[in-house]
Structure formats: C-alpha cells, structure tokens
Amino acid sequence: MSSPKGVFLKREFNAPRELVYKVWTEPDHFGNWYGPQGFSLEVVKMEVRPGGMFFGCQKSPDGQHVMWGKFVYQEVQPPEKLIWVQSFSDENGNTIRAPFNPHWPLEILNILTLQEVEGKTVLTLEGGPLNASDEEQAAYDAMAPMAAQGMEGTFDQLANYLSTQL
C-alpha cells in the first residue's frame, strides 16, 4: 500500500512498544487520550482487526461541538503497525463530509508504525487523502499544517496518559 500524500509525524515515547500499541488498540485506554485537546471521546465500538471498525463521538468541553468518526482497519500487525481509513460519520456510522469544510476528503489513510528503541517507542504516523479529487487534495493540503499541529497535541495527551500506565 503506497503512502498517502499528506502529513508525516514522528515522536518518541518513554514507554515500551507493547504498552503504546495497547493504548492505541484497547477501547478502555483509547478514549482516555485520543482526540483534540480538551475534547472527550466516547468509544462506541472498537474492533482492531482487518475489516474491523472504531466508531466514536468527540465532544467539546462545553458540549456545543459533537463530531462522530470512524476508522476501518486495513492492516493490523501487533505490536508494530496499524493501517486504517478514517472518516467523519453521522451517529449511525454513515460516512459524511467534515463539518468544518465541504471539500475535505471523505477518507484519510493513516499508517502508524511503532519501533522499540532501548525501551522507548518511536512512533511514526503518515496520513493523507484516499481517492481524493484535486479539490479535496487542495483542501487537505491547506489544512495539513493545522492537522499536524492537532496530532502533536494528541501525542502530548498520549505521552501524559502513558506516564500514568507505567
């Protein structure tokens, strides 16, 4: 599977790879750290297997902004790799356009790899539009720096959460 044209993030976590993989793939952990800073995440469904799905709802601190989303897992190689297609959805799991931009791609391909180095974990995340029109790719490209910054905030939450699990 070729890498999407989009963001590439790399971060080292002070935790063993098995633990980092566990908090990415178990609903009791995932809902505690994933998503924009300050938002809560309700995990409705999470089956981490090829063809399986994550389905959940993020809410802003004031409850005014509610976003449903899903991942459909393409490849699962514990504890080193996850590949999934990410979409916004309605509360029934139907893929919808992003609430913030009518030209945002319907599907984003994400490739997560975890490498253990001296007891720490080096995480890389590549993401980009799947089957995007030129207009969708342009919308993604325009927002990619902000999306990358948002993921860095999510990674901060992940680092904090991992420190409570050691």
N, CA, C and O of each residue as an XYZ file, in Angstrom:
664
protein
N       0.857     -1.171      0.000
C       0.000      0.000      0.000
C       0.903      1.234      0.000
O       1.758      1.375      0.874
N       0.723      2.100     -0.948
C       1.601      3.262     -1.039
C       1.209      4.303     -0.001
O       0.057      4.377      0.428
N       2.184      5.099      0.388
C       1.928      6.130      1.387
C       1.093      7.245      0.781
O       1.287      7.613     -0.378
N       0.171      7.779      1.555
C      -0.647      8.883      1.070
C       0.172     10.166      1.000
O       1.206     10.291      1.656
N      -0.299     11.115      0.200
C       0.351     12.420      0.130
C      -0.255     13.288      1.223
O      -1.397     13.734      1.111
N       0.507     13.522      2.269
C      -0.053     14.278      3.385
C       0.954     14.535      4.469
O       2.063     14.996      4.200
N       0.574     14.238      5.703
C       1.415     14.551      6.855
C       2.301     13.358      7.231
O       1.961     12.201      6.987
N       3.427     13.679      7.823
C       4.342     12.677      8.360
C       4.794     13.192      9.715
O       5.413     14.251      9.813
N       4.481     12.433     10.763
C       4.857     12.822     12.117
C       5.676     11.713     12.753
O       5.430     10.528     12.525
N       6.661     12.118     13.561
C       7.498     11.146     14.265
C       7.662     11.642     15.688
O       7.907     12.826     15.918
N       7.527     10.725     16.653
C       7.626     11.119     18.057
C       8.134      9.938     18.873
O       7.768      8.792     18.616
N       8.975     10.226     19.852
C       9.468      9.187     20.750
C       8.692      9.267     22.069
O       8.481     10.346     22.622
N       8.275      8.093     22.556
C       7.558      7.996     23.827
C       8.371      7.170     24.804
O       8.989      6.172     24.432
N       8.364      7.596     26.060
C       9.126      6.916     27.099
C       8.279      5.774     27.675
O       7.891      5.785     28.843
N       8.010      4.788     26.809
C       7.190      3.638     27.198
C       7.510      2.493     26.245
O       7.881      2.732     25.096
N       7.370      1.253     26.708
C       7.627      0.114     25.823
C       6.570      0.020     24.702
O       5.419      0.425     24.869
N       7.002     -0.519     23.579
C       6.154     -0.610     22.393
C       4.839     -1.336     22.679
O       3.791     -0.906     22.198
N       4.870     -2.421     23.445
C       3.641     -3.183     23.723
C       2.605     -2.309     24.417
O       1.412     -2.425     24.136
N       3.046     -1.437     25.320
C       2.116     -0.549     26.017
C       1.557      0.505     25.062
O       0.357      0.779     25.081
N       2.404      1.091     24.236
C       1.932      2.099     23.277
C       0.897      1.469     22.340
O      -0.141      2.069     22.059
N       1.187      0.258     21.863
C       0.240     -0.441     20.985
C      -1.077     -0.700     21.734
O      -2.160     -0.511     21.180
N      -0.974     -1.125     22.973
C      -2.165     -1.443     23.775
C      -3.079     -0.225     23.906
O      -4.293     -0.354     23.753
N      -2.515      0.959     24.187
C      -3.366      2.131     24.391
C      -3.944      2.671     23.074
O      -4.897      3.451     23.090
N      -3.367      2.256     21.931
C      -3.938      2.594     20.616
C      -5.054      1.634     20.217
O      -5.873      1.966     19.361
N      -5.099      0.455     20.821
C      -5.981     -0.594     20.301
C      -7.025     -1.106     21.285
O      -7.865     -1.922     20.905
N      -7.001     -0.658     22.527
C      -7.992     -1.105     23.501
C      -8.902      0.059     23.882
O      -8.420      1.118     24.283
N     -10.221     -0.132     23.758
C     -11.166      0.976     23.985
C     -11.078      1.595     25.367
O     -11.292      2.799     25.506
N     -10.770      0.816     26.391
C     -10.670      1.372     27.742
C      -9.525      2.368     27.868
O      -9.553      3.242     28.734
N      -8.527      2.239     27.014
C      -7.402      3.176     27.015
C      -7.596      4.301     25.990
O      -7.397      5.475     26.301
N      -7.985      3.929     24.771
C      -8.045      4.865     23.637
C      -8.887      6.102     23.947
O      -8.500      7.223     23.616
N     -10.031      5.893     24.580
C     -10.925      7.003     24.885
C     -10.377      7.987     25.906
O     -10.926      9.076     26.074
N      -9.299      7.613     26.589
C      -8.721      8.479     27.624
C      -7.729      9.508     27.099
O      -7.343     10.419     27.831
N      -7.306      9.376     25.833
C      -6.276     10.310     25.375
C      -6.440     10.768     23.926
O      -5.908     11.818     23.565
N      -7.155     10.023     23.085
C      -7.186     10.338     21.660
C      -8.128     11.506     21.360
O      -9.227     11.584     21.908
N      -7.689     12.401     20.494
C      -8.545     13.480     20.012
C      -8.003     14.849     20.346
O      -6.959     14.983     20.985
N      -8.732     15.876     19.903
C      -8.292     17.250     20.169
C      -8.216     17.524     21.660
O      -9.003     16.988     22.441
N      -7.258     18.366     22.052
C      -7.094     18.693     23.467
C      -8.376     19.305     24.016
O      -8.976     20.187     23.401
N      -8.782     18.820     25.183
C      -9.976     19.329     25.840
C     -11.252     18.591     25.464
O     -12.249     18.683     26.181
N     -11.240     17.863     24.354
C     -12.421     17.115     23.918
C     -12.484     15.778     24.641
O     -11.457     15.196     24.993
N     -13.693     15.305     24.855
C     -13.867     13.957     25.389
C     -14.141     13.022     24.210
O     -14.625     13.450     23.162
N     -13.826     11.748     24.399
C     -14.066     10.754     23.355
C     -14.845      9.598     23.944
O     -14.404      8.942     24.887
N     -16.013      9.364     23.370
C     -16.808      8.200     23.740
C     -16.577      7.127     22.686
O     -16.895      7.322     21.513
N     -16.024      5.993     23.104
C     -15.784      4.875     22.188
C     -17.045      4.013     22.173
O     -17.378      3.379     23.174
N     -17.742      3.989     21.045
C     -18.965      3.200     20.910
C     -18.620      1.767     20.516
O     -19.214      0.806     21.004
N     -17.633      1.653     19.610
C     -17.248      0.337     19.097
C     -15.765      0.380     18.756
O     -15.273      1.382     18.238
N     -15.052     -0.707     19.048
C     -13.642     -0.763     18.670
C     -13.229     -2.213     18.493
O     -13.049     -2.953     19.460
N     -13.083     -2.599     17.234
C     -12.628     -3.946     16.869
C     -11.395     -3.785     15.999
O     -11.492     -3.546     14.795
N     -10.224     -3.920     16.631
C      -8.970     -3.711     15.918
C      -8.545     -5.028     15.265
O      -7.852     -5.856     15.857
N      -8.994     -5.180     14.019
C      -8.668     -6.337     13.176
C      -8.903     -5.892     11.743
O      -9.661     -4.948     11.519
N      -8.276     -6.541     10.761
C      -8.546     -6.156      9.376
C     -10.049     -6.237      9.090
O     -10.676     -7.272      9.315
N     -10.616     -5.136      8.593
C     -12.046     -5.049      8.332
C     -12.851     -4.615      9.537
O     -14.040     -4.325      9.409
N     -12.222     -4.564     10.721
C     -12.894     -4.122     11.934
C     -12.986     -2.608     11.972
O     -12.402     -1.915     11.140
N     -13.730     -2.104     12.951
C     -14.003     -0.677     12.987
C     -13.889     -0.096     14.392
O     -14.237     -0.726     15.391
N     -13.383      1.142     14.420
C     -13.545      2.009     15.579
C     -14.659      2.973     15.205
O     -14.707      3.463     14.077
N     -15.558      3.248     16.149
C     -16.643      4.196     15.937
C     -16.808      4.957     17.238
O     -16.950      4.355     18.303
N     -16.791      6.285     17.154
C     -16.885      7.061     18.375
C     -17.330      8.489     18.149
O     -17.535      8.939     17.022
N     -17.472      9.186     19.271
C     -18.004     10.539     19.271
C     -17.119     11.439     20.131
O     -16.850     11.134     21.293
N     -16.672     12.552     19.548
C     -15.880     13.532     20.281
C     -16.770     14.716     20.616
O     -17.570     15.165     19.795
N     -16.615     15.220     21.850
C     -17.400     16.380     22.280
C     -16.468     17.443     22.833
O     -15.504     17.146     23.539
N     -16.779     18.696     22.493
C     -16.013     19.818     23.030
C     -16.323     19.967     24.522
O     -17.339     19.462     25.000
N     -15.444     20.662     25.256
C     -15.647     20.815     26.696
C     -17.022     21.401     27.056
O     -17.612     21.022     28.067
N     -17.533     22.329     26.224
C     -18.829     22.950     26.512
C     -20.004     22.139     25.957
O     -21.164     22.499     26.158
N     -19.690     21.029     25.248
C     -20.738     20.179     24.706
C     -21.403     20.723     23.449
O     -22.332     20.112     22.920
N     -20.929     21.873     22.969
C     -21.548     22.510     21.794
C     -21.131     21.849     20.479
O     -21.895     21.852     19.513
N     -19.936     21.288     20.439
C     -19.426     20.662     19.212
C     -19.351     19.155     19.410
O     -18.665     18.668     20.309
N     -20.059     18.428     18.567
C     -20.085     16.972     18.615
C     -19.704     16.463     17.231
O     -20.317     16.837     16.232
N     -18.689     15.610     17.182
C     -18.248     15.043     15.904
C     -18.159     13.531     16.034
O     -17.512     13.009     16.941
N     -18.815     12.841     15.120
C     -18.735     11.389     15.048
C     -17.676     11.023     14.027
O     -17.476     11.734     13.042
N     -16.992      9.901     14.268
C     -15.974      9.466     13.330
C     -15.764      7.973     13.409
O     -16.192      7.305     14.349
N     -15.088      7.471     12.387
C     -14.811      6.040     12.360
C     -13.470      5.772     11.705
O     -12.985      6.550     10.884
N     -12.886      4.644     12.094
C     -11.699      4.082     11.446
C     -12.136      2.711     10.936
O     -12.840      1.983     11.637
N     -11.728      2.362      9.742
C     -11.876      0.986      9.269
C     -10.451      0.451      9.107
O      -9.684      0.929      8.271
N     -10.117     -0.543      9.919
C      -8.753     -1.073      9.940
C      -8.477     -1.916      8.700
O      -9.253     -2.806      8.350
N      -7.359     -1.621      8.044
C      -6.934     -2.333      6.837
C      -5.895     -3.406      7.156
O      -5.929     -4.518      6.630
N      -4.974     -3.026      8.039
C      -3.864     -3.919      8.383
C      -3.571     -3.775      9.870
O      -3.514     -2.665     10.398
N      -3.386     -4.911     10.539
C      -3.099     -4.922     11.976
C      -1.955     -5.900     12.211
O      -2.101     -7.103     11.995
N      -0.811     -5.372     12.656
C       0.364     -6.197     12.950
C       0.853     -5.873     14.358
O       1.746     -5.042     14.525
N       0.274     -6.524     15.379
C       0.702     -6.241     16.755
C       2.162     -6.611     16.957
O       2.598     -7.634     16.428
N       2.928     -5.839     17.688
C       2.640     -4.509     18.229
C       3.297     -3.417     17.400
O       3.692     -2.381     17.936
N       3.415     -3.643     16.088
C       4.257     -2.710     15.325
C       3.567     -1.863     14.278
O       4.128     -0.845     13.873
N       2.364     -2.231     13.811
C       1.794     -1.463     12.705
C       0.275     -1.534     12.698
O      -0.323     -2.581     12.943
N      -0.334     -0.380     12.408
C      -1.771     -0.274     12.169
C      -1.976      0.585     10.925
O      -1.342      1.629     10.772
N      -2.856      0.146     10.048
C      -3.255      0.954      8.898
C      -4.775      1.033      8.924
O      -5.460      0.015      9.015
N      -5.296      2.263      8.843
C      -6.743      2.428      8.850
C      -7.160      3.580      7.950
O      -6.380      4.485      7.653
N      -8.428      3.515      7.521
C      -9.055      4.590      6.767
C      -9.986      5.317      7.734
O     -10.861      4.711      8.352
N      -9.780      6.624      7.850
C     -10.506      7.448      8.814
C     -11.508      8.328      8.083
O     -11.204      8.894      7.033
N     -12.709      8.438      8.650
C     -13.769      9.263      8.057
C     -14.581      9.931      9.151
O     -14.644      9.456     10.285
N     -15.203     11.046      8.784
C     -16.248     11.595      9.633
C     -17.507     10.783      9.362
O     -17.682     10.243      8.270
N     -18.375     10.701     10.355
C     -19.606      9.947     10.147
C     -20.751     10.597     10.899
O     -20.554     11.496     11.716
N     -21.962     10.118     10.602
C     -23.100     10.517     11.420
C     -23.205      9.539     12.593
O     -22.388      8.627     12.719
N     -24.196      9.731     13.437
C     -24.313      8.893     14.636
C     -24.658      7.446     14.321
O     -24.639      6.596     15.212
N     -24.975      7.155     13.050
C     -25.263      5.778     12.627
C     -24.073      5.118     11.935
O     -24.162      3.967     11.505
N     -22.954      5.848     11.825
C     -21.763      5.283     11.213
C     -21.666      5.480      9.712
O     -20.760      4.936      9.081
N     -22.578      6.244      9.126
C     -22.513      6.534      7.689
C     -21.469      7.619      7.440
O     -21.443      8.626      8.147
N     -20.616      7.424      6.449
C     -19.586      8.407      6.115
C     -20.246      9.696      5.636
O     -21.142      9.681      4.793
N     -19.778     10.813      6.197
C     -20.294     12.136      5.811
C     -19.118     13.081      5.582
O     -17.970     12.763      5.895
N     -19.432     14.243      5.031
C     -18.427     15.290      4.854
C     -18.036     15.868      6.214
O     -18.831     15.862      7.154
N     -16.828     16.355      6.306
C     -16.359     17.002      7.536
C     -17.225     18.223      7.825
O     -17.581     18.955      6.901
N     -17.566     18.454      9.078
C     -18.421     19.599      9.410
C     -17.747     20.953      9.187
O     -18.427     21.974      9.086
N     -16.428     20.967      9.109
C     -15.694     22.228      9.016
C     -15.297     22.619      7.591
O     -14.858     23.747      7.368
N     -15.446     21.696      6.612
C     -15.030     22.025      5.246
C     -15.713     21.072      4.262
O     -15.479     19.865      4.308
N     -16.556     21.609      3.371
C     -17.287     20.752      2.430
C     -16.386     20.081      1.390
O     -16.830     19.192      0.663
N     -15.125     20.506      1.320
C     -14.203     19.918      0.343
C     -13.186     18.977      0.988
O     -12.305     18.451      0.308
N     -13.309     18.764      2.310
C     -12.396     17.853      2.995
C     -12.598     16.451      2.420
O     -13.735     16.041      2.185
N     -11.499     15.703      2.190
C     -11.646     14.343      1.642
C     -12.525     13.457      2.533
O     -12.488     13.558      3.759
N     -13.306     12.597      1.898
C     -14.171     11.684      2.652
C     -13.359     10.671      3.446
O     -13.761     10.257      4.534
N     -12.210     10.271      2.895
C     -11.404      9.240      3.548
C      -9.945      9.662      3.646
O      -9.367     10.200      2.701
N      -9.364      9.402      4.818
C      -7.940      9.659      5.063
C      -7.300      8.318      5.415
O      -7.767      7.612      6.309
N      -6.231      7.976      4.708
C      -5.481      6.761      5.005
C      -4.398      7.095      6.018
O      -3.639      8.046      5.832
N      -4.326      6.309      7.098
C      -3.319      6.505      8.145
C      -2.473      5.250      8.295
O      -2.989      4.133      8.313
N      -1.167      5.455      8.404
C      -0.223      4.357      8.608
C       0.574      4.671      9.869
O       1.353      5.624      9.905
N       0.369      3.860     10.901
C       1.041      4.031     12.185
C       2.053      2.911     12.349
O       1.710      1.735     12.223
N       3.305      3.272     12.630
C       4.314      2.254     12.925
C       4.946      2.567     14.278
O       5.153      3.726     14.638
N       5.244      1.508     15.010
C       5.856      1.611     16.329
C       7.143      0.802     16.329
O       7.147     -0.382     15.994
N       8.230      1.453     16.708
C       9.531      0.799     16.751
C      10.096      0.960     18.155
O      10.158      2.073     18.677
N      10.507     -0.143     18.768
C      11.085     -0.058     20.110
C      12.586      0.181     19.991
O      13.289     -0.532     19.276
N      13.057      1.193     20.704
C      14.476      1.546     20.719
C      14.883      1.771     22.171
O      14.499      2.764     22.790
N      15.672      0.830     22.708
C      16.185      0.935     24.070
C      15.078      1.196     25.091
O      15.212      2.067     25.950
N      13.988      0.439     24.993
C      12.903      0.549     25.960
C      11.922      1.680     25.712
O      10.906      1.793     26.398
N      12.228      2.515     24.731
C      11.314      3.598     24.356
C      10.657      3.220     23.025
O      11.079      2.274     22.359
N       9.625      3.969     22.651
C       8.921      3.675     21.403
C       8.984      4.873     20.476
O       8.635      5.989     20.860
N       9.432      4.633     19.252
C       9.413      5.658     18.215
C       8.167      5.401     17.365
O       8.037      4.366     16.712
N       7.267      6.367     17.395
C       6.017      6.282     16.650
C       6.127      7.141     15.402
O       6.578      8.285     15.462
N       5.716      6.586     14.280
C       5.572      7.397     13.071
C       4.139      7.265     12.594
O       3.551      6.184     12.627
N       3.588      8.389     12.149
C       2.235      8.418     11.620
C       2.247      9.174     10.312
O       2.606     10.350     10.253
N       1.846      8.472      9.257
C       1.690      9.087      7.945
C       0.208      9.099      7.634
O      -0.490      8.116      7.880
N      -0.274     10.206      7.095
C      -1.684     10.271      6.755
C      -1.916     11.164      5.563
O      -1.201     12.143      5.348
N      -2.927     10.812      4.789
C      -3.278     11.641      3.646
C      -4.536     11.120      2.971
O      -4.987     10.006      3.239
N      -5.095     11.944      2.088
C      -6.350     11.606      1.435
C      -6.267     10.333      0.599
O      -5.236     10.010      0.008
N      -7.387      9.629      0.572
C      -7.529      8.419     -0.227
C      -8.566      8.719     -1.304
O      -9.662      9.194     -1.005
N      -8.219      8.442     -2.550
C      -9.140      8.661     -3.685
C      -9.699     10.083     -3.713
O     -10.882     10.285     -3.989
N      -8.850     11.062     -3.429
C      -9.298     12.455     -3.358
C      -9.331     13.108     -4.735
O      -8.486     12.831     -5.585
N     -10.313     13.973     -4.943
C     -10.339     14.819     -6.129
C      -9.260     15.889     -5.962
O      -8.702     16.040     -4.875
N      -8.966     16.626     -7.021
C      -7.989     17.715     -6.920
C      -8.431     18.744     -5.879
O      -7.611     19.268     -5.125
N      -9.728     19.026     -5.846
C     -10.273     19.991     -4.900
C     -10.135     19.484     -3.457
O      -9.807     20.255     -2.555
N     -10.385     18.195     -3.247
C     -10.226     17.614     -1.918
C      -8.768     17.604     -1.483
O      -8.456     17.904     -0.331
N      -7.870     17.257     -2.411
C      -6.435     17.263     -2.083
C      -5.989     18.669     -1.716
O      -5.212     18.848     -0.778
N      -6.474     19.669     -2.448
C      -6.110     21.063     -2.160
C      -6.626     21.483     -0.783
O      -5.924     22.172     -0.042
N      -7.848     21.071     -0.436
C      -8.406     21.397      0.883
C      -7.569     20.744      1.974
O      -7.286     21.361      3.001
N      -7.173     19.489      1.748
C      -6.331     18.775      2.718
C      -4.974     19.464      2.852
O      -4.502     19.710      3.962
N      -4.353     19.771      1.719
C      -3.029     20.410      1.740
C      -3.066     21.731      2.506
O      -2.132     22.054      3.240
N      -4.145     22.492      2.333
C      -4.266     23.792      3.004
C      -4.370     23.628      4.518
O      -3.903     24.480      5.274
N      -4.986     22.527      4.958
C      -5.175     22.319      6.395
C      -4.158     21.363      7.019
O      -4.170     21.168      8.235
N      -3.286     20.769      6.218
C      -2.337     19.774      6.732
C      -1.475     20.304      7.888
O      -1.284     19.584      8.867
N      -0.948     21.538      7.812
C      -0.148     22.019      8.954
C      -0.962     22.084     10.246
O      -0.449     21.758     11.317
N      -2.225     22.502     10.155
C      -3.080     22.569     11.335
C      -3.418     21.158     11.827
O      -3.464     20.911     13.033
N      -3.652     20.238     10.890
C      -3.936     18.853     11.268
C      -2.725     18.244     11.985
O      -2.876     17.548     12.989
N      -1.532     18.513     11.463
C      -0.309     18.001     12.090
C      -0.149     18.580     13.495
O       0.227     17.864     14.423
N      -0.434     19.876     13.652
C      -0.344     20.520     14.965
C      -1.359     19.891     15.927
O      -1.060     19.691     17.104
N      -2.555     19.582     15.425
C      -3.568     18.929     16.251
C      -3.119     17.556     16.712
O      -3.335     17.179     17.864
N      -2.488     16.805     15.806
C      -1.989     15.475     16.189
C      -0.866     15.585     17.203
O      -0.741     14.728     18.077
N      -0.048     16.619     17.104
C       1.005     16.814     18.106
C       0.374     17.012     19.485
O       0.894     16.503     20.479
N      -0.745     17.747     19.556
C      -1.462     17.915     20.812
C      -2.004     16.586     21.323
O      -1.969     16.308     22.521
N      -2.505     15.768     20.399
C      -2.979     14.437     20.762
C      -1.818     13.593     21.283
O      -1.973     12.845     22.248
N      -0.658     13.715     20.644
C       0.524     12.972     21.106
C       0.958     13.435     22.496
O       1.446     12.630     23.290
N       0.785     14.730     22.800
C       1.079     15.207     24.157
C       0.176     14.488     25.157
O       0.629     14.055     26.216
N      -1.107     14.365     24.808
C      -2.054     13.665     25.678
C      -1.671     12.200     25.813
O      -1.783     11.621     26.894
N      -1.218     11.599     24.713
C      -0.767     10.200     24.741
C       0.423     10.049     25.689
O       0.454      9.122     26.497
N       1.401     10.952     25.597
C       2.580     10.893     26.465
C       2.172     10.991     27.927
O       2.673     10.244     28.768
N       1.263     11.913     28.232
C       0.786     12.078     29.616
C       0.054     10.817     30.079
O       0.251     10.358     31.204
N      -0.778     10.266     29.217
C      -1.538      9.059     29.582
C      -0.591      7.872     29.801
O      -0.739      7.124     30.767
N       0.375      7.709     28.901
C       1.339      6.607     29.057
C       2.059      6.697     30.389
O       2.322      5.674     31.021
N       2.384      7.913     30.827
C       3.104      8.065     32.110
C       2.286      7.574     33.292
O       2.847      7.234     34.334
N       0.952      7.534     33.143
C       0.096      7.041     34.225
C      -0.059      5.522     34.172
O      -0.602      4.920     35.098
N       0.417      4.901     33.090
C       0.236      3.459     32.890
C       1.508      2.645     33.165
O       1.490      1.415     33.124
N       2.599      3.344     33.443
C       3.879      2.644     33.662
C       4.011      2.132     35.073
O       5.024      1.523     35.416
